[in-house]
Amino acid sequence: MVDRPRRGRRAEPGRAGGAALSAPALDVARARRETPGTAHVAHLDNAGAALPPAVVTEAVVGHLRLEARTGGYAAAAAAAGDVAATYAAVARLLGCAPEEIALTGSATAAWRAAFSGLRFRRGQRVLTGRSEYAGNLIALLQAAARTGVVVEVVDDDEHGQLDVADLRRRLDDDVALVAVTHVPTSGGLVNPVAEVGRLCREAGTLFLLDACQSVGQLPVDVAGIGCDFLTATGRKFLRAPRGTGFLYASPRTRHVEPLFPDLRSAELTGPDRYAVRDDARRFETWEHDVAGRIGLGVAVEHALGWGLPAIRDRVRDLAAGLRARLRERPGTAVHDRGLQRCGIVTFTVEGVPAADVRRALASAGVTTAVSAAASAPLDLGARGLPDVVRASVHYYNDEDDLGRLLAALPAPRPR
């Protein structure tokens, strides 16, 4: 069995998502010591892939070495307890039961597994928001072309977040699904998903929540939100390896059967019969990355040790400070909206394409990203915005990281 380093106290079951909890000050110096990458780069692309803590890297490499010594199947058998601990850790993170968690290779794989299991009838409607990720939107449009389901976009309110009043007006017996993104890839707003969940429960409508950008930087409690499905990745704010993700499937979704079950998700019960599992693991496949799953569990435990309220407060304060300093710069515009904002900061420099800004920052050892207008057509496109620079902070970032970004920004080029 691989030794799984433990950091900090365990979160109480069902408490990890409690956004109302107060948070103690976070030890940034310790966080940086535990993150070797901070010595080499000002990493402000945590919405893309965060720097892992050393304990995660050690857990992954340790299992790969075990595979090299004993073979993949023997190593997997030896690490069965470690993988079981990952299910338990993710369940504590979300405030649910381990049997309600499926481990996947990505947030996309999780979202597709849930969505492709839904059966739509012609004329039914699917509601989504303007901050929906383009990859999800493509799948929705394909379903519309294939099944005749109608995709409708709920309006934004005056703050730029999903308009709950408009959602309420649109919800009726014809709505088969509400698919919403918690935090968009293209900005720092946090959608009011608990209100969405309350309306969906009242209407008896399934609610699929893409939490790819929120899990790990915000407390996320599936019971408080009231979603039926939740999808997330490991590589972003959870600081887990790439190629990891998970799906929460509530007991209300037991009727949803995966589109392509295999021997992990179902079993043959006769020469012409099969039975699908009744827990969330019906959405898994037999082959998977054992080392990645172990690393995911260690990363989740690491986050729980810090405490999600403390992480949220640190990230929110850093992002707010960066937005304020960017706004002070002539020719720089910040584009984040929403009543509640998180660790994603998007901006443009007048006359300088976002890709050029990113390259200038990279040359100074500052890692950021470009959020393309094509990846958020209902958001950036609707606002008439071009590609934007995305700087996404995490709790291990410090003021020096932000100062390096500001110092390396190219000068505006007024037209």
C-alpha positions as CSV (number, residue, x, y, z in Angstrom):
1,M,0.0,0.0,0.0
2,V,1.3,3.5,-0.9
3,D,1.9,5.7,2.1
4,R,-0.6,8.6,1.8
5,P,0.8,11.7,3.6
6,R,-1.9,13.4,5.7
7,R,-1.9,17.1,6.3
8,G,-4.0,19.0,8.7
9,R,-7.2,17.9,10.5
10,R,-10.0,16.1,8.7
11,A,-13.1,18.0,7.8
12,E,-16.3,16.8,9.5
13,P,-18.6,14.8,7.2
14,G,-21.0,17.1,5.4
15,R,-19.3,20.3,6.7
16,A,-16.7,21.0,3.9
17,G,-19.1,23.0,1.8
18,G,-20.4,25.2,4.6
19,A,-19.8,28.7,3.1
20,A,-21.0,30.4,6.3
21,L,-18.2,29.1,8.4
22,S,-15.6,31.7,9.5
23,A,-12.0,31.1,8.4
24,P,-8.8,31.6,10.3
25,A,-5.8,33.3,8.6
26,L,-4.0,31.0,6.3
27,D,-0.2,30.3,6.7
28,V,1.0,31.4,3.2
29,A,4.6,30.8,4.0
30,R,3.9,27.2,4.9
31,A,1.7,26.8,1.7
32,R,4.7,28.0,-0.4
33,R,7.1,25.7,1.3
34,E,4.8,22.8,0.6
35,T,4.6,23.8,-3.1
36,P,8.0,23.5,-4.8
37,G,6.9,25.3,-8.0
38,T,6.5,28.6,-6.2
39,A,10.3,28.9,-6.1
40,H,10.4,28.9,-9.9
41,V,7.3,30.8,-11.2
42,A,4.6,33.2,-10.3
43,H,1.9,30.8,-11.1
44,L,-1.4,32.6,-11.8
45,D,-3.1,30.0,-14.0
46,N,-4.8,27.9,-11.3
47,A,-8.0,27.9,-13.3
48,G,-6.0,26.0,-15.9
49,A,-3.8,23.7,-13.8
50,A,-2.6,24.6,-10.3
51,L,0.8,23.8,-8.9
52,P,0.6,20.5,-6.9
53,P,1.8,20.3,-3.3
54,A,4.8,18.0,-2.8
55,V,2.7,15.4,-1.1
56,V,0.6,14.9,-4.2
57,T,3.6,14.4,-6.4
58,E,5.1,12.0,-3.9
59,A,2.0,9.9,-3.8
60,V,1.7,9.7,-7.6
61,V,5.3,8.9,-8.1
62,G,5.3,6.4,-5.3
63,H,2.5,4.4,-6.9
64,L,4.1,4.5,-10.3
65,R,7.3,3.1,-8.8
66,L,5.2,0.3,-7.2
67,E,3.7,-0.5,-10.6
68,A,7.2,-0.7,-12.0
69,R,8.2,-3.1,-9.3
70,T,5.2,-5.4,-9.2
71,G,3.0,-4.7,-12.3
72,G,-0.1,-2.6,-12.6
73,Y,-2.7,-5.1,-11.4
74,A,-0.7,-6.1,-8.3
75,A,0.0,-2.5,-7.5
76,A,-3.7,-1.7,-7.9
77,A,-4.6,-4.5,-5.5
78,A,-2.1,-3.2,-3.0
79,A,-3.4,0.3,-3.2
80,A,-7.1,-0.6,-3.0
81,G,-7.4,1.1,0.4
82,D,-5.8,4.3,-0.9
83,V,-8.3,4.5,-3.8
84,A,-11.2,3.8,-1.3
85,A,-9.8,6.7,0.7
86,T,-10.1,8.9,-2.3
87,Y,-13.8,8.3,-2.6
88,A,-14.2,9.1,1.0
89,A,-12.2,12.3,0.7
90,V,-14.2,13.6,-2.3
91,A,-17.4,12.7,-0.4
92,R,-16.2,14.8,2.6
93,L,-15.3,17.6,0.3
94,L,-18.8,17.7,-1.2
95,G,-20.8,16.7,1.9
96,C,-22.2,13.5,0.4
97,A,-21.7,9.7,0.7
98,P,-18.8,7.9,-1.0
99,E,-21.2,5.7,-3.0
100,E,-22.5,8.9,-4.6
101,I,-19.1,9.6,-6.2
102,A,-17.7,8.3,-9.5
103,L,-14.1,8.9,-10.3
104,T,-13.4,9.9,-13.9
105,G,-10.5,11.0,-16.1
106,S,-11.6,14.7,-16.3
107,A,-14.5,17.0,-15.7
108,T,-15.5,16.6,-19.3
109,A,-15.7,12.9,-19.0
110,A,-17.8,13.3,-15.9
111,W,-20.2,15.8,-17.5
112,R,-20.5,13.6,-20.6
113,A,-21.2,10.5,-18.6
114,A,-24.1,12.2,-16.8
115,F,-25.5,14.1,-19.7
116,S,-25.3,11.2,-22.2
117,G,-27.3,9.0,-19.9
118,L,-30.3,11.4,-20.1
119,R,-33.1,10.5,-22.4
120,F,-34.9,13.4,-24.0
121,R,-38.1,13.6,-25.9
122,R,-38.8,15.9,-28.9
123,G,-40.2,19.2,-27.6
124,Q,-38.7,19.0,-24.2
125,R,-36.5,21.9,-23.1
126,V,-33.1,22.2,-21.6
127,L,-32.2,25.5,-19.8
128,T,-28.7,26.8,-19.5
129,G,-26.9,30.1,-18.8
130,R,-24.8,32.5,-20.6
131,S,-21.7,31.5,-18.7
132,E,-22.0,27.9,-19.9
133,Y,-18.7,26.4,-21.1
134,A,-18.6,26.1,-24.9
135,G,-17.8,22.3,-24.7
136,N,-21.0,21.8,-22.7
137,L,-22.9,24.0,-25.1
138,I,-21.7,21.9,-28.1
139,A,-23.1,18.7,-26.4
140,L,-26.4,20.5,-25.7
141,L,-26.7,21.6,-29.3
142,Q,-25.9,18.1,-30.6
143,A,-28.6,16.7,-28.3
144,A,-31.0,19.2,-29.8
145,A,-30.1,18.1,-33.4
146,R,-30.3,14.5,-32.5
147,T,-33.4,14.3,-30.3
148,G,-35.4,17.4,-30.9
149,V,-34.9,18.8,-27.4
150,V,-35.0,22.6,-27.3
151,V,-32.0,24.5,-25.7
152,E,-32.9,27.8,-24.1
153,V,-30.5,30.3,-22.6
154,V,-31.6,31.9,-19.3
155,D,-30.8,35.7,-19.2
156,D,-28.2,37.3,-17.0
157,D,-29.4,39.7,-14.3
158,E,-28.0,43.3,-13.9
159,H,-25.0,41.9,-12.1
160,G,-24.0,39.6,-14.9
161,Q,-24.9,36.4,-13.1
162,L,-27.7,33.9,-14.0
163,D,-31.1,35.6,-13.6
164,V,-33.0,33.5,-11.0
165,A,-36.2,35.4,-11.8
166,D,-35.9,34.5,-15.5
167,L,-35.2,30.9,-14.6
168,R,-38.3,30.8,-12.5
169,R,-40.4,32.1,-15.4
170,R,-39.0,29.5,-17.7
171,L,-39.4,26.4,-15.5
172,D,-42.4,24.3,-16.3
173,D,-43.3,20.6,-16.9
174,D,-41.5,20.7,-20.3
175,V,-38.1,21.4,-18.8
176,A,-36.1,18.1,-18.7
177,L,-32.8,19.6,-17.4
178,V,-31.2,22.7,-16.1
179,A,-27.5,22.7,-16.9
180,V,-25.5,25.5,-15.3
181,T,-21.8,26.4,-14.7
182,H,-21.0,27.4,-11.2
183,V,-18.0,29.6,-12.1
184,P,-17.3,30.3,-15.8
185,T,-14.0,29.8,-17.5
186,S,-14.1,33.4,-18.7
187,G,-14.5,35.5,-15.5
188,G,-14.6,35.7,-11.8
189,L,-18.4,35.6,-11.1
190,V,-20.0,32.9,-8.9
191,N,-23.5,32.0,-10.1
192,P,-26.3,31.7,-7.4
193,V,-26.5,27.9,-7.7
194,A,-28.2,27.3,-4.4
195,E,-31.1,29.4,-5.7
196,V,-31.1,27.4,-8.9
197,G,-31.2,24.2,-7.0
198,R,-34.1,25.3,-4.9
199,L,-36.1,26.2,-8.0
200,C,-35.2,22.9,-9.6
201,R,-36.3,20.9,-6.6
202,E,-39.6,22.8,-6.5
203,A,-40.2,22.1,-10.2
204,G,-39.0,18.4,-10.0
205,T,-36.4,19.2,-12.7
206,L,-32.9,17.6,-12.9
207,F,-30.0,20.0,-12.2
208,L,-26.6,19.3,-13.7
209,L,-23.9,21.6,-12.2
210,D,-20.5,22.1,-13.8
211,A,-18.3,22.9,-10.8
212,C,-15.0,22.6,-12.7
213,Q,-13.8,26.0,-11.7
214,S,-15.3,26.2,-8.2
215,V,-14.4,23.0,-6.4
216,G,-11.1,23.6,-4.6
217,Q,-11.4,27.4,-4.3
218,L,-14.9,27.6,-2.8
219,P,-16.8,25.5,-0.2
220,V,-19.2,23.3,-2.3
221,D,-22.0,21.5,-0.5
222,V,-24.2,19.4,-2.8
223,A,-26.9,19.1,-0.2
224,G,-27.0,22.9,0.2
225,I,-26.9,23.5,-3.5
226,G,-29.5,20.8,-4.3
227,C,-28.0,19.6,-7.6
228,D,-28.6,16.1,-9.0
229,F,-25.3,15.9,-10.8
230,L,-22.0,17.8,-10.1
231,T,-18.9,17.5,-12.2
232,A,-15.4,18.6,-11.4
233,T,-11.7,18.2,-12.3
234,G,-8.7,17.6,-10.1
235,R,-6.1,19.6,-11.9
236,K,-7.5,23.1,-11.3
237,F,-8.0,24.5,-7.8
238,L,-7.9,21.1,-6.1
239,R,-4.2,20.9,-7.1
240,A,-4.5,17.2,-8.1
241,P,-2.8,15.5,-11.2
242,R,-4.1,16.1,-14.7
243,G,-6.3,13.3,-16.0
244,T,-8.4,13.2,-12.8
245,G,-12.0,14.3,-12.2
246,F,-15.2,13.1,-10.5
247,L,-19.0,13.1,-10.8
248,Y,-21.5,13.4,-7.9
249,A,-24.7,11.6,-8.7
250,S,-27.5,11.9,-6.1
251,P,-29.8,9.0,-5.3
252,R,-32.5,10.9,-7.3
253,T,-30.6,9.9,-10.5
254,R,-30.7,6.1,-10.1
255,H,-32.9,6.0,-13.1
256,V,-30.2,7.5,-15.3
257,E,-28.2,4.8,-17.0
258,P,-24.8,5.4,-18.7
259,L,-24.8,5.4,-22.5
260,F,-21.9,2.9,-22.7
261,P,-21.8,0.7,-19.6
262,D,-18.9,-1.8,-19.2
263,L,-17.9,-4.4,-16.7
264,R,-17.2,-1.7,-14.1
265,S,-20.6,-0.1,-14.4
266,A,-22.7,-3.2,-15.1
267,E,-22.7,-7.0,-15.1
268,L,-24.2,-9.7,-17.3
269,T,-27.0,-11.5,-15.5
270,G,-27.8,-13.9,-18.3
271,P,-27.0,-14.6,-22.0
272,D,-29.2,-11.6,-23.0
273,R,-29.5,-9.6,-19.8
274,Y,-27.5,-7.1,-17.9
275,A,-27.8,-5.1,-14.7
276,V,-26.4,-1.7,-14.0
277,R,-25.0,-0.7,-10.7
278,D,-27.3,1.4,-8.5
279,D,-24.6,3.7,-7.2
280,A,-22.6,6.5,-8.9
281,R,-19.9,4.1,-10.0
282,R,-22.2,3.0,-12.8
283,F,-20.6,6.0,-14.6
284,E,-17.1,4.7,-14.3
285,T,-15.1,2.5,-16.7
286,W,-12.9,-0.5,-15.9
287,E,-9.6,1.0,-17.0
288,H,-8.3,4.0,-15.1
289,D,-5.2,5.7,-13.8
290,V,-4.7,4.3,-10.3
291,A,-1.8,6.7,-9.5
292,G,-3.9,9.7,-10.6
293,R,-6.8,8.6,-8.3
294,I,-4.4,8.3,-5.4
295,G,-3.0,11.7,-6.1
296,L,-6.5,13.1,-6.3
297,G,-7.3,11.8,-2.9
298,V,-4.2,13.2,-1.4
299,A,-4.9,16.6,-3.0
300,V,-8.5,16.6,-1.6
301,E,-7.2,15.7,1.9
302,H,-4.6,18.5,1.6
303,A,-7.4,21.0,0.8
304,L,-9.6,19.8,3.6
305,G,-6.6,20.1,5.9
306,W,-6.3,23.8,5.1
307,G,-10.1,24.2,5.2
308,L,-12.2,25.4,2.3
309,P,-13.5,28.6,4.1
310,A,-9.8,29.6,4.7
311,I,-8.9,28.9,1.1
312,R,-12.0,30.8,-0.2
313,D,-11.2,33.9,1.9
314,R,-7.5,34.0,0.9
315,V,-8.3,33.5,-2.8
316,R,-11.1,36.1,-2.7
317,D,-8.9,38.7,-1.0
318,L,-6.0,38.2,-3.4
319,A,-8.2,38.4,-6.5
320,A,-10.0,41.6,-5.2
321,G,-6.6,43.2,-4.6
322,L,-5.4,42.3,-8.1
323,R,-8.6,43.7,-9.7
324,A,-8.1,46.9,-7.8
325,R,-4.5,47.3,-8.8
326,L,-5.3,46.5,-12.5
327,R,-8.1,49.1,-12.5
328,E,-5.5,51.7,-11.4
329,R,-3.5,51.2,-14.5
330,P,-4.3,53.4,-17.5
331,G,-5.5,51.4,-20.5
332,T,-6.3,48.3,-18.5
333,A,-9.9,47.1,-18.2
334,V,-11.1,44.4,-15.8
335,H,-14.1,42.3,-17.0
336,D,-15.3,40.3,-14.0
337,R,-19.0,40.6,-13.1
338,G,-21.3,39.1,-10.4
339,L,-22.4,39.9,-6.9
340,Q,-20.0,37.2,-5.5
341,R,-16.6,36.9,-7.1
342,C,-13.8,34.4,-6.8
343,G,-10.2,33.8,-7.8
344,I,-10.4,34.3,-11.5
345,V,-9.5,37.8,-12.8
346,T,-10.0,38.7,-16.5
347,F,-8.7,41.8,-18.1
348,T,-7.5,43.4,-21.3
349,V,-4.8,45.9,-22.1
350,E,-5.8,48.5,-24.7
351,G,-4.4,47.8,-28.1
352,V,-2.5,44.6,-27.0
353,P,-4.0,41.2,-28.0
354,A,-4.5,38.9,-25.0
355,A,-2.1,36.4,-26.5
356,D,0.7,39.0,-26.6
357,V,0.0,40.0,-23.0
358,R,0.3,36.4,-21.9
359,R,3.6,36.0,-23.8
360,A,5.0,39.1,-22.2
361,L,4.1,37.9,-18.7
362,A,5.5,34.4,-19.5
363,S,8.8,35.9,-20.4
364,A,8.9,37.5,-17.0
365,G,8.2,34.1,-15.3
366,V,4.5,34.8,-14.7
367,T,2.1,32.1,-15.8
368,T,-1.4,33.3,-16.9
369,A,-3.8,32.1,-19.6
370,V,-6.0,33.5,-22.4
371,S,-9.7,32.9,-22.1
372,A,-10.8,32.8,-25.7
373,A,-14.1,34.4,-26.8
374,A,-14.8,31.2,-28.7
375,S,-14.8,29.2,-25.4
376,A,-17.5,31.5,-23.9
377,P,-19.6,32.7,-26.9
378,L,-22.7,33.4,-24.8
379,D,-20.7,35.4,-22.3
380,L,-17.7,37.2,-23.9
381,G,-19.3,37.2,-27.3
382,A,-22.5,38.6,-26.1
383,R,-20.6,41.4,-24.3
384,G,-18.6,42.2,-27.5
385,L,-15.4,41.3,-25.8
386,P,-12.3,39.8,-27.5
387,D,-10.1,37.2,-26.0
388,V,-9.2,38.2,-22.4
389,V,-6.2,37.6,-20.2
390,R,-7.1,35.3,-17.3
391,A,-5.0,35.5,-14.1
392,S,-6.3,33.0,-11.5
393,V,-4.9,33.1,-8.0
394,H,-4.6,30.5,-5.3
395,Y,-3.9,30.5,-1.6
396,Y,-0.2,29.9,-2.1
397,N,0.2,33.0,-4.2
398,D,1.6,36.1,-2.5
399,E,1.9,39.8,-3.1
400,D,5.2,39.3,-4.9
401,D,3.5,37.1,-7.5
402,L,0.9,39.9,-8.1
403,G,3.6,42.5,-8.2
404,R,5.5,40.6,-10.8
405,L,2.4,40.4,-13.0
406,L,1.8,44.1,-12.7
407,A,5.4,45.0,-13.4
408,A,5.6,42.8,-16.5
409,L,2.3,44.1,-18.2
410,P,3.0,45.7,-21.6
411,A,2.0,49.3,-22.0
412,P,-1.3,50.0,-23.7
413,R,-1.3,51.0,-27.3
414,P,-4.1,53.5,-27.7
415,R,-5.7,53.5,-31.1
